[in-house]
Amino acid sequence: MSYYWFKAFHLIGVVVWFAGLFYLVRLFVYHAEANQQPEPAQTILKNQYAIMEKRLYNIITTPGMIVTVAMAIGLITVEPEILKSGWLHIKFAFVALLLIYHFYCGRIMKRLEKGDCNWTGQQFRALNEAPTVLLVVIVMLAVFKDSLPLDLTTWLIVALVIAMAASIQLYAKKRRLDQEKLTL
Ligand code: HEM
C-alpha cells in the first residue's frame, strides 16, 4: 500500500514542479521584455518580477522537485527490484537533464535580479520548450516502460508535439513583429 502512496505523491510533486518551471520561465519572458518600457515603469516591473520569480522558485518549484525526488526514493526503497529495469536508467538520464535545467533557471533568476542577463523574451520563450520535451519523454518512459513503441503512432505524436512548440514560437514572433510595427 505504501508504494501507491509514494506513487500518488510522486505524481503530485511532478505536477507542482512542472507548474513552477513553466511559469518561472514565463516570468523571465515578461522580466526581459520590461526593458522595452520607459522609466519608472521599467524599474518597478523588474523589481516586481524579481520578487515573483524568487517566491515561485523557493515556495513552489524547488519544493515540487524535492517531493518528486523524495517520493521516487520512497518508491525504490519499497520496491528495490525496480532498479533492474532498463527504462528507469534511461529515465534517470532525462531526470538529470531536468535537474540541470531547474538549477540553471535558478542561476538565470539571480542574474536577472542583478540586471546581468542579456537574454531576450524570444530566447526565454524558446528555453521554455525544453521542459515540454523532457516532460513528454519522461512520462512516456514511465508509462510504457521497456515496451515503449517506436512505431508510426509514436513518431506522429512526436511530430505533433514539435509542430505545437514551433507554432507557439512563430505566433509569439508574429505578435512581437505586429507590436513593433504599431510602435513605429
Ligand atoms: C529522481 C527522479 C525519479 C525517479 C527515481 C522516478 C522513479 C519512478 C518510479 C520507480 C515509478 C514507479 C513505476 C511503476 O510503479 O511502475 C515512477 C512512476 C512515475 N513517474 Fe517517476 N521518477 C522520477 C522522476 C519523475 C519525473 C521528473 C516525472 C515526470 C516528468 C516522472 C513521472 C512518472 C510517472 C508519470 C509515473 C507513473 C507511471 C505509471 O504508474 O504508469 N517521474 N517514477
py3Dmol code that shows the C-alpha trace and the ligand (Angstrom):
import py3Dmol

protein = """\
ATOM      1  CA  MET A   1       0.000   0.000   0.000  1.00  0.00           C
ATOM      2  CA  SER A   2       2.869   2.422   0.805  1.00  0.00           C
ATOM      3  CA  TYR A   3       4.013   2.011  -2.834  1.00  0.00           C
ATOM      4  CA  TYR A   4       0.729   3.611  -4.011  1.00  0.00           C
ATOM      5  CA  TRP A   5       1.081   6.457  -1.503  1.00  0.00           C
ATOM      6  CA  PHE A   6       4.604   7.156  -2.751  1.00  0.00           C
ATOM      7  CA  LYS A   7       3.434   6.996  -6.376  1.00  0.00           C
ATOM      8  CA  ALA A   8       0.481   9.342  -5.718  1.00  0.00           C
ATOM      9  CA  PHE A   9       2.712  11.948  -4.067  1.00  0.00           C
ATOM     10  CA  HIS A  10       5.416  11.384  -6.704  1.00  0.00           C
ATOM     11  CA  LEU A  11       2.863  12.443  -9.349  1.00  0.00           C
ATOM     12  CA  ILE A  12       1.609  15.379  -7.231  1.00  0.00           C
ATOM     13  CA  GLY A  13       5.244  16.515  -6.902  1.00  0.00           C
ATOM     14  CA  VAL A  14       5.725  16.253 -10.695  1.00  0.00           C
ATOM     15  CA  VAL A  15       2.636  18.441 -11.345  1.00  0.00           C
ATOM     16  CA  VAL A  16       3.791  21.103  -8.846  1.00  0.00           C
ATOM     17  CA  TRP A  17       7.395  21.023 -10.129  1.00  0.00           C
ATOM     18  CA  PHE A  18       6.374  21.479 -13.766  1.00  0.00           C
ATOM     19  CA  ALA A  19       3.778  24.165 -12.987  1.00  0.00           C
ATOM     20  CA  GLY A  20       6.616  26.076 -11.282  1.00  0.00           C
ATOM     21  CA  LEU A  21       9.141  25.520 -14.091  1.00  0.00           C
ATOM     22  CA  PHE A  22       6.728  26.609 -16.852  1.00  0.00           C
ATOM     23  CA  TYR A  23       5.524  29.715 -15.005  1.00  0.00           C
ATOM     24  CA  LEU A  24       9.047  30.694 -13.900  1.00  0.00           C
ATOM     25  CA  VAL A  25      10.375  30.980 -17.450  1.00  0.00           C
ATOM     26  CA  ARG A  26       7.163  32.758 -18.499  1.00  0.00           C
ATOM     27  CA  LEU A  27       8.014  35.357 -15.829  1.00  0.00           C
ATOM     28  CA  PHE A  28      11.554  35.555 -17.307  1.00  0.00           C
ATOM     29  CA  VAL A  29       9.914  36.497 -20.654  1.00  0.00           C
ATOM     30  CA  TYR A  30       7.978  39.374 -19.018  1.00  0.00           C
ATOM     31  CA  HIS A  31      11.081  40.361 -16.991  1.00  0.00           C
ATOM     32  CA  ALA A  32      13.237  40.591 -20.145  1.00  0.00           C
ATOM     33  CA  GLU A  33      10.519  42.451 -22.066  1.00  0.00           C
ATOM     34  CA  ALA A  34      10.223  45.026 -19.254  1.00  0.00           C
ATOM     35  CA  ASN A  35      13.437  46.503 -20.730  1.00  0.00           C
ATOM     36  CA  GLN A  36      11.280  47.979 -23.512  1.00  0.00           C
ATOM     37  CA  GLN A  37       9.255  50.049 -21.009  1.00  0.00           C
ATOM     38  CA  PRO A  38      10.122  53.647 -20.151  1.00  0.00           C
ATOM     39  CA  GLU A  39      11.243  54.584 -16.622  1.00  0.00           C
ATOM     40  CA  PRO A  40       9.974  54.431 -13.888  1.00  0.00           C
ATOM     41  CA  ALA A  41       7.717  51.590 -15.121  1.00  0.00           C
ATOM     42  CA  GLN A  42      10.787  49.537 -16.121  1.00  0.00           C
ATOM     43  CA  THR A  43      12.340  49.503 -12.629  1.00  0.00           C
ATOM     44  CA  ILE A  44       9.005  48.898 -10.913  1.00  0.00           C
ATOM     45  CA  LEU A  45       8.175  45.964 -13.218  1.00  0.00           C
ATOM     46  CA  LYS A  46      11.633  44.404 -12.951  1.00  0.00           C
ATOM     47  CA  ASN A  47      11.589  44.587  -9.140  1.00  0.00           C
ATOM     48  CA  GLN A  48       8.114  43.058  -9.062  1.00  0.00           C
ATOM     49  CA  TYR A  49       9.072  40.207 -11.421  1.00  0.00           C
ATOM     50  CA  ALA A  50      12.229  39.517  -9.379  1.00  0.00           C
ATOM     51  CA  ILE A  51      10.094  39.111  -6.217  1.00  0.00           C
ATOM     52  CA  MET A  52       7.544  36.888  -8.018  1.00  0.00           C
ATOM     53  CA  GLU A  53      10.299  34.716  -9.510  1.00  0.00           C
ATOM     54  CA  LYS A  54      12.065  34.239  -6.177  1.00  0.00           C
ATOM     55  CA  ARG A  55       8.836  33.291  -4.374  1.00  0.00           C
ATOM     56  CA  LEU A  56       7.769  30.932  -7.172  1.00  0.00           C
ATOM     57  CA  TYR A  57      11.179  29.229  -7.260  1.00  0.00           C
ATOM     58  CA  ASN A  58      11.567  28.885  -3.482  1.00  0.00           C
ATOM     59  CA  ILE A  59       7.969  28.159  -2.462  1.00  0.00           C
ATOM     60  CA  ILE A  60       6.587  26.111  -5.395  1.00  0.00           C
ATOM     61  CA  THR A  61       9.210  24.903  -7.880  1.00  0.00           C
ATOM     62  CA  THR A  62      12.005  23.669  -5.589  1.00  0.00           C
ATOM     63  CA  PRO A  63       9.610  22.026  -3.073  1.00  0.00           C
ATOM     64  CA  GLY A  64       7.886  20.316  -6.069  1.00  0.00           C
ATOM     65  CA  MET A  65      11.264  18.964  -7.154  1.00  0.00           C
ATOM     66  CA  ILE A  66      12.094  17.781  -3.608  1.00  0.00           C
ATOM     67  CA  VAL A  67       8.717  15.991  -3.219  1.00  0.00           C
ATOM     68  CA  THR A  68       9.127  14.293  -6.652  1.00  0.00           C
ATOM     69  CA  VAL A  69      12.634  13.035  -5.872  1.00  0.00           C
ATOM     70  CA  ALA A  70      11.863  12.100  -2.229  1.00  0.00           C
ATOM     71  CA  MET A  71       8.785  10.082  -3.273  1.00  0.00           C
ATOM     72  CA  ALA A  72      10.795   8.416  -6.070  1.00  0.00           C
ATOM     73  CA  ILE A  73      13.372   7.354  -3.468  1.00  0.00           C
ATOM     74  CA  GLY A  74      10.451   6.010  -1.391  1.00  0.00           C
ATOM     75  CA  LEU A  75       9.193   4.011  -4.403  1.00  0.00           C
ATOM     76  CA  ILE A  76      12.626   2.495  -4.974  1.00  0.00           C
ATOM     77  CA  THR A  77      13.111   1.730  -1.270  1.00  0.00           C
ATOM     78  CA  VAL A  78       9.790  -0.120  -1.076  1.00  0.00           C
ATOM     79  CA  GLU A  79      10.431  -1.977  -4.360  1.00  0.00           C
ATOM     80  CA  PRO A  80      14.226  -2.161  -4.969  1.00  0.00           C
ATOM     81  CA  GLU A  81      13.693  -4.741  -7.761  1.00  0.00           C
ATOM     82  CA  ILE A  82      12.579  -1.847  -9.994  1.00  0.00           C
ATOM     83  CA  LEU A  83      16.204  -0.667 -10.132  1.00  0.00           C
ATOM     84  CA  LYS A  84      16.899  -3.551 -12.530  1.00  0.00           C
ATOM     85  CA  SER A  85      14.562  -2.070 -15.178  1.00  0.00           C
ATOM     86  CA  GLY A  86      16.258  -0.577 -18.227  1.00  0.00           C
ATOM     87  CA  TRP A  87      13.592   2.131 -18.720  1.00  0.00           C
ATOM     88  CA  LEU A  88      14.335   3.518 -15.243  1.00  0.00           C
ATOM     89  CA  HIS A  89      18.005   4.039 -16.125  1.00  0.00           C
ATOM     90  CA  ILE A  90      17.044   5.960 -19.271  1.00  0.00           C
ATOM     91  CA  LYS A  91      14.555   7.933 -17.157  1.00  0.00           C
ATOM     92  CA  PHE A  92      17.386   8.794 -14.711  1.00  0.00           C
ATOM     93  CA  ALA A  93      19.325  10.380 -17.597  1.00  0.00           C
ATOM     94  CA  PHE A  94      16.381  12.590 -18.601  1.00  0.00           C
ATOM     95  CA  VAL A  95      15.605  13.471 -14.975  1.00  0.00           C
ATOM     96  CA  ALA A  96      19.282  14.501 -14.597  1.00  0.00           C
ATOM     97  CA  LEU A  97      18.776  16.901 -17.564  1.00  0.00           C
ATOM     98  CA  LEU A  98      15.646  18.223 -15.862  1.00  0.00           C
ATOM     99  CA  LEU A  99      17.560  18.830 -12.617  1.00  0.00           C
ATOM    100  CA  ILE A 100      20.281  20.682 -14.559  1.00  0.00           C
ATOM    101  CA  TYR A 101      17.536  22.796 -16.188  1.00  0.00           C
ATOM    102  CA  HIS A 102      15.997  23.516 -12.754  1.00  0.00           C
ATOM    103  CA  PHE A 103      19.264  24.790 -11.260  1.00  0.00           C
ATOM    104  CA  TYR A 104      20.164  26.651 -14.466  1.00  0.00           C
ATOM    105  CA  CYS A 105      16.844  28.536 -14.173  1.00  0.00           C
ATOM    106  CA  GLY A 106      17.808  29.375 -10.582  1.00  0.00           C
ATOM    107  CA  ARG A 107      21.053  30.926 -11.889  1.00  0.00           C
ATOM    108  CA  ILE A 108      19.258  32.907 -14.592  1.00  0.00           C
ATOM    109  CA  MET A 109      16.837  34.189 -11.932  1.00  0.00           C
ATOM    110  CA  LYS A 110      19.748  35.548  -9.866  1.00  0.00           C
ATOM    111  CA  ARG A 111      21.339  37.159 -12.958  1.00  0.00           C
ATOM    112  CA  LEU A 112      18.033  38.805 -13.929  1.00  0.00           C
ATOM    113  CA  GLU A 113      17.708  40.197 -10.412  1.00  0.00           C
ATOM    114  CA  LYS A 114      21.207  41.715 -10.653  1.00  0.00           C
ATOM    115  CA  GLY A 115      20.411  43.113 -14.145  1.00  0.00           C
ATOM    116  CA  ASP A 116      23.196  40.934 -15.508  1.00  0.00           C
ATOM    117  CA  CYS A 117      21.242  38.880 -18.106  1.00  0.00           C
ATOM    118  CA  ASN A 118      21.050  39.858 -21.796  1.00  0.00           C
ATOM    119  CA  TRP A 119      18.578  37.182 -22.910  1.00  0.00           C
ATOM    120  CA  THR A 120      15.594  38.415 -24.960  1.00  0.00           C
ATOM    121  CA  GLY A 121      11.976  37.462 -24.366  1.00  0.00           C
ATOM    122  CA  GLN A 122      12.108  35.370 -27.551  1.00  0.00           C
ATOM    123  CA  GLN A 123      15.093  33.392 -26.236  1.00  0.00           C
ATOM    124  CA  PHE A 124      13.272  32.696 -22.967  1.00  0.00           C
ATOM    125  CA  ARG A 125      10.224  31.549 -24.942  1.00  0.00           C
ATOM    126  CA  ALA A 126      12.453  29.054 -26.767  1.00  0.00           C
ATOM    127  CA  LEU A 127      14.030  27.932 -23.462  1.00  0.00           C
ATOM    128  CA  ASN A 128      10.541  27.205 -22.123  1.00  0.00           C
ATOM    129  CA  GLU A 129      10.160  24.421 -24.718  1.00  0.00           C
ATOM    130  CA  ALA A 130      12.942  22.343 -23.095  1.00  0.00           C
ATOM    131  CA  PRO A 131      10.855  21.128 -20.121  1.00  0.00           C
ATOM    132  CA  THR A 132       7.996  20.259 -22.501  1.00  0.00           C
ATOM    133  CA  VAL A 133      10.270  17.847 -24.381  1.00  0.00           C
ATOM    134  CA  LEU A 134      11.614  16.371 -21.111  1.00  0.00           C
ATOM    135  CA  LEU A 135       8.073  16.013 -19.717  1.00  0.00           C
ATOM    136  CA  VAL A 136       6.856  14.111 -22.785  1.00  0.00           C
ATOM    137  CA  VAL A 137       9.887  11.784 -22.866  1.00  0.00           C
ATOM    138  CA  ILE A 138       9.898  11.054 -19.103  1.00  0.00           C
ATOM    139  CA  VAL A 139       6.136  10.404 -18.911  1.00  0.00           C
ATOM    140  CA  MET A 140       6.319   8.133 -21.998  1.00  0.00           C
ATOM    141  CA  LEU A 141       9.146   6.161 -20.374  1.00  0.00           C
ATOM    142  CA  ALA A 142       7.347   5.926 -17.015  1.00  0.00           C
ATOM    143  CA  VAL A 143       4.098   4.747 -18.629  1.00  0.00           C
ATOM    144  CA  PHE A 144       5.324   2.443 -21.427  1.00  0.00           C
ATOM    145  CA  LYS A 145       8.451   1.322 -19.538  1.00  0.00           C
ATOM    146  CA  ASP A 146      10.531  -1.204 -21.507  1.00  0.00           C
ATOM    147  CA  SER A 147       7.818  -1.594 -24.172  1.00  0.00           C
ATOM    148  CA  LEU A 148       7.938   1.992 -25.457  1.00  0.00           C
ATOM    149  CA  PRO A 149       6.625   1.587 -29.027  1.00  0.00           C
ATOM    150  CA  LEU A 150       8.693   3.222 -31.757  1.00  0.00           C
ATOM    151  CA  ASP A 151       6.036   2.800 -34.433  1.00  0.00           C
ATOM    152  CA  LEU A 152       4.323   5.326 -36.712  1.00  0.00           C
ATOM    153  CA  THR A 153       1.868   6.462 -33.997  1.00  0.00           C
ATOM    154  CA  THR A 154       4.724   7.405 -31.648  1.00  0.00           C
ATOM    155  CA  TRP A 155       6.516   9.373 -34.364  1.00  0.00           C
ATOM    156  CA  LEU A 156       3.234  11.116 -35.267  1.00  0.00           C
ATOM    157  CA  ILE A 157       2.841  12.153 -31.613  1.00  0.00           C
ATOM    158  CA  VAL A 158       6.471  13.397 -31.564  1.00  0.00           C
ATOM    159  CA  ALA A 159       5.841  15.370 -34.793  1.00  0.00           C
ATOM    160  CA  LEU A 160       2.648  16.838 -33.284  1.00  0.00           C
ATOM    161  CA  VAL A 161       4.491  17.981 -30.125  1.00  0.00           C
ATOM    162  CA  ILE A 162       7.267  19.569 -32.247  1.00  0.00           C
ATOM    163  CA  ALA A 163       4.684  21.269 -34.504  1.00  0.00           C
ATOM    164  CA  MET A 164       2.839  22.632 -31.456  1.00  0.00           C
ATOM    165  CA  ALA A 165       6.062  24.010 -29.942  1.00  0.00           C
ATOM    166  CA  ALA A 166       7.078  25.569 -33.277  1.00  0.00           C
ATOM    167  CA  SER A 167       3.670  27.181 -33.821  1.00  0.00           C
ATOM    168  CA  ILE A 168       3.750  28.709 -30.308  1.00  0.00           C
ATOM    169  CA  GLN A 169       7.168  30.235 -31.129  1.00  0.00           C
ATOM    170  CA  LEU A 170       6.006  31.512 -34.541  1.00  0.00           C
ATOM    171  CA  TYR A 171       2.818  33.003 -33.092  1.00  0.00           C
ATOM    172  CA  ALA A 172       4.829  34.828 -30.389  1.00  0.00           C
ATOM    173  CA  LYS A 173       7.235  36.132 -33.045  1.00  0.00           C
ATOM    174  CA  LYS A 174       4.346  37.358 -35.230  1.00  0.00           C
ATOM    175  CA  ARG A 175       2.755  39.163 -32.257  1.00  0.00           C
ATOM    176  CA  ARG A 176       6.095  40.807 -31.427  1.00  0.00           C
ATOM    177  CA  LEU A 177       6.594  41.968 -35.039  1.00  0.00           C
ATOM    178  CA  ASP A 178       2.999  43.312 -35.202  1.00  0.00           C
ATOM    179  CA  GLN A 179       3.600  45.233 -31.966  1.00  0.00           C
ATOM    180  CA  GLU A 180       6.896  46.644 -33.290  1.00  0.00           C
ATOM    181  CA  LYS A 181       5.089  47.826 -36.458  1.00  0.00           C
ATOM    182  CA  LEU A 182       2.431  49.550 -34.303  1.00  0.00           C
ATOM    183  CA  THR A 183       5.029  51.422 -32.227  1.00  0.00           C
ATOM    184  CA  LEU A 184       6.909  52.672 -35.319  1.00  0.00           C
TER     185      LEU A 184
END
"""
ligand_1 = """\
43
HEM
C 14.509 11.161 -9.229
C 13.749 11.067 -10.275
C 12.717 9.998 -10.499
C 12.727 8.669 -10.152
C 13.837 7.883 -9.457
C 11.464 8.098 -10.549
C 11.048 6.796 -10.340
C 9.792 6.314 -10.532
C 9.309 5.010 -10.170
C 10.154 3.934 -9.502
C 7.996 4.915 -10.538
C 7.056 3.724 -10.344
C 6.910 2.946 -11.610
C 5.889 1.852 -11.501
O 5.233 1.670 -10.487
O 5.720 1.142 -12.471
C 7.643 6.168 -11.139
C 6.390 6.458 -11.654
C 6.129 7.556 -12.428
N 6.967 8.622 -12.652
Fe 8.829 8.870 -11.865
N 10.709 9.086 -11.154
C 11.457 10.252 -11.134
C 11.059 11.469 -11.677
C 9.941 11.634 -12.474
C 9.637 12.809 -13.240
C 10.503 14.065 -13.287
C 8.463 12.574 -13.900
C 7.700 13.449 -14.864
C 8.241 14.292 -15.696
C 8.015 11.260 -13.538
C 6.850 10.671 -13.993
C 6.350 9.489 -13.513
C 5.030 8.950 -13.879
C 4.016 9.596 -14.838
C 4.889 7.757 -13.172
C 3.671 6.818 -13.169
C 3.871 5.693 -14.149
C 2.827 4.595 -14.025
O 2.462 4.215 -12.917
O 2.377 4.118 -15.054
N 8.937 10.716 -12.670
N 8.748 7.001 -11.136
"""
view = py3Dmol.view(width=600, height=400)
view.addModel(protein, "pdb")
view.setStyle({"model": 0}, {"cartoon": {"style": "trace"}})
view.addModel(ligand_1, "xyz")
view.setStyle({"model": 1}, {"stick": {}})
view.zoomTo()
view.show()
